[in-house]
Amino acid sequence: MKVHIEPRPLREPLPGGGAEGTTVSVEPLKVGEVKFPGEWMESTDRLANLRALGVGTTRSHWWTVPCPAFLIRHPSLGPFVVDTGLHPSVTAKPTANFGRLAATTVKPKLDPGEDLPAQLRARGIDHRTLRLVVMTHLHYDHASGMSEFAGAMFVLTAAEWRFATTVGRPIVHGYRPAHYDYAFDYRTVSYDGPGIESYSTFGRTFDLFGDGSVRLVSLPGHTPGHQGVLCRLRDRDLLIAGDAIYTHGQLTGRPPAPRPEDPHTYRRSLQELKLFHRQFPQAVIIPGHDPEFWPALDDRYE
């Protein structure tokens, strides 16, 4: 596999942040859905690895799960998004974007008008004018729509870029390089580099704008470079946990995901999330693909 773009390191906060204490608003957006075996999401079964791949699991036991993206509005920098959900072409021809194997396996589905550009237009935002996209990671259900944001800077972790662009048989690991092999402006955060500090219960965070309103949080394990996005609201925090947890119940004892890329760092990230949940029960923690939790979310958090 060869990806033709070289990212640039992001070592300092992006310019244009507000004063200390700045807050943002967050709008969760469902941008399509995919299907996974329930044992892929939660399982402690000895045969979990096989069942997670669909072996011995009937289609009636597969979950239909949301593919999330998030619109964040910063008072001085304007709107940006976290993850991109499914590409608009999935509405008519899923194989064109996902490839035949992934499209056949996870059955991506996107209703007309549900793609991220359409949802942004409905909110008065031209997606072509967005200048920032933050990626939790580059799995195909999160990165499918990246090509729609050619004018944006993409911020992700150095570890995620390195793994996603060098791993053998990427589709087996959840990646489709065609989603991110574009001459875009990629900026990578190293959680072992400058500007990294602890915050709350999290050992490694990066203050994206220098005003504390949005912090990137190292939550590896699901993938080697997975990260979350911690947003300051008026009276509490909101954490976009990405796939560090698939379901909200994994914060309180439900079975973990059986097939993280790195089980050790996955468990460490899960412990950080559980501690944050216990110490700040008022905080909103949004998991990656919880079909029961998603409908209960507010349209907008401020």
N, C-alpha and C positions, 0 to 999 in steps of 0.2 A: 504494500500500500504506500502511496506517495501523495502527500498533500503539499501543494506548491507555494503556500503562503508562510511567511515567518512573522510571528506576532512580536509586539514590542512590550517590554516590561512596564508595568504600572507601579511605581515606587512611592508616589505621593498622591494625596487626594486630588480629585479633579477640580479645576477652578470653578468659581461661581457659587460656592456654597454660601449659606446664610450665617447669621450669628449663632453662637452656641445656644442650644435650646430650640432650634428650628424643628418643626414637625412636618410630616407629609401625610397625604391621604393614599389609601390603597384600595383598588377595586379588583377583586378576584374575578377572572374571566374563564369560563369553560370553553376551550377551543378544541372541540372534538372529543372522541372517546376511543378507547381500544379495549380488547378483551385479553385477560390473563387468567390462568388457572388460579383458583383461590389459594392453593398451596404455594404459588409463587409469591403471594402477598404476605401470608402469615402461616407459619407451620413450624412445629418441633418434631414432626414425624420422622422416624428413621429413614423412611423412603422419600423424604421431602424433596430431595434434589431431583429424583425421577418424576415425582408428581408435579413439581414446579415446571417441568418441561412438558407437561401434558400427558406423560406416560401413565396409563391407568386412571386418568381423570376424564370423565365424560364432559362433553361440552355444556351440559346442564350445570356443571360445577365451576364453570369459568365465570369470572366477574366481569361485568362491563364497568369500566372505571373512567373518570374524567381525565382529560389532558389539560392541565391548568396553565394559564399565563396570568400576569398581574400588571395592571396599569398603576403606576405610582406617579403622583403629582407633587413636585417640589416647588415651593413658593417662588424661588428665584430662577431655578433651572428649568422649570416646566415639566412636561410629562416624559416618562420613559417606561420601558417595559422590562419585566423579568420573564425569561423564557418566551417561546413563540408558538407553542402548540402545533397543530397540524396545518400543513400547507393548503392554500385554497384549492389546489388541484385534486386533493383527496376527495372532495365532494363528488367529482365525476369519475376519477380514475385513480384509485389508491396506489396501484402498482407503479404508476409513473413517478411518484415521489418516494414511496417506501421500498420499492423493489418487490419482486414477486414473492420471495420467501417470507419477508416480514409482513407483507400485506396479507398473505394467505394465513399466516400464523395468528397475528393479533387483531385482524379484521378492523383496521382503522375506519372510523366513520365520522364524517363532518357534514352537518346540515348546511344548506344554503344560508349565507349570512352569518355563519358561526365562526368563520375564520377571523384571525386577529385583525387584519387590515379592515375588514368590514365592521367589526365591533368598535374599532377606533373611530372610523368614519361616523358611526352612529353617535359617537360622543363628541363630534366636531373636531377630530384630530386626523390630519393627513399622515398616514404611516410613513410616507416618503420624507417627511420633515423631521421625524424623530432622530435624535442625535445620540441616543444611548440605549443599548440593550444589554442587560446583565443575564448571564447564563448560569443556572445552578450546575448544569453539566450538559454533555453533548449527546445523550441518548436520543434515539430517533423520535420518540414521542414528545420530547421537549425542544428539539432542534429542527424539526421538520420544516417549519416556516421561516427559517433564517434568511433565505434568499429574498424575501419580501422587504428586507430592511437594509438595502445596499448602502444607504447614506449614513448608517449609524456606526458608532464605535461599539464593539462587542467586548465586554469585560467578563473574563472567566479566570480560572486558576491556571497557573503554569503547569501543575501536575496533571490537570485534566487535559490540557492541550497536548502535552507530551504523550500521555497514554492513548488518547483518541486518535492521534496521528501516527502512532508507531505499532500499536498492538496488531498481532496477526489475527486473521479471520475476524475483522471488526464486527461483522453482523452478529456473530456468536456472542459478542460482548455488549450488544445493544447499540452499536454505532453504525451509521451509514455516512461515510466520508463525503459523499456527494452533497450532503446537507451543509457542510461547512468548508468545502474546498473552493472558496471564492476569494477574490482579491479585496477582502474587506479589511477594515481597520480593527485588528485584534489587539487587545491589551491584556496582559496576563499578570495576575497577582501571585506572588510567591509568599506563602505563609511562613516561610523560613527567612524572609528578607526584611528590609527596613519598613517601618510604618506599621508593624504588626504589634498589637497590644491585646491584653486580656480585657474582657468586658463582661460584667455580670458573672454568669456561671461558665462562660466560654473562654477557653484558654487562648485562642488565636482569632482575632478579628481585624478588619481593615476599615477605617473610617473613610467611606467613599468620597464624600464631599468636604470633609474636614469640619463639619458642623454637628456631627453626632446624629444627624437625621436618618442616615442609612449606613448600616455597617454590614459588610460582608463577613460571614462567619464560616470558618473552616469546619466542615462536617464530612470528612472523608469516610470511605468504607463502601458505600453503595457503588461508587467509582473512586479511583485513587484521588481525584481532584474535586470531588463534590463539595459544594458550598451552599449555605443558606443566606438569606437576606433579612436582616433585622431592622425594622422600621419603627421610628419613634412617632407615636400618635400623641394626641393632646394629653391623655390621661393614662396611657399604658403603652406597652410595646406590642408589635405584631411581628411574628417570625414566619417567613416563608421557608419552611423546612425542606422543600424539595423532596427527594426520595430518601433522605436520611431516615424518614419514617413513611411508610406507605399509608398507614391508617392512624387515626388519632388515638385509638386504643392501645397502640404500641407504647404510648407514654405511661400507661397504667397497668401493664401486665399482660396484654394480649401477646400472642406469639410473635416473634420477630420475623423479618424476612429471611428465608432459608439460604439465599444464594447471593450475598453481597460479594463484590469483587475482592474486598479485603476484610475478612471477618473480624480481625483484631481491631482495626480502626473503626469499623462499623459499630462494634460494641462500645467503644470509647465515646463515639459521637452520640450514641443512644443514651449513654449515662449522662452526658452533658445536657442533653435535651430533657431527660427526666428530672434532673436537678433543677433546671430552669423552670419547668412546669410546676414543681413542688414549691419553689421559692416565690414564684410570681404567678399565682393561679389566675390572676386577672388578665394576664397576657394572652393574646390570640396566637395560637400555634397552628399553622395550616399544613397538613400532611400532603404528600405527593399525589395520592390517587385513592382517596377514601370515598366510595360511592354513597355512604350513609352520611358522612360529615359534610360533604360538599353542599347539598341542598340547604343545610342549616346556616350557611355563611350569610352575612349581610352583603348587600350589593356594594357598599362602600364603607370603609373605616376611616375615621378622621381623628 
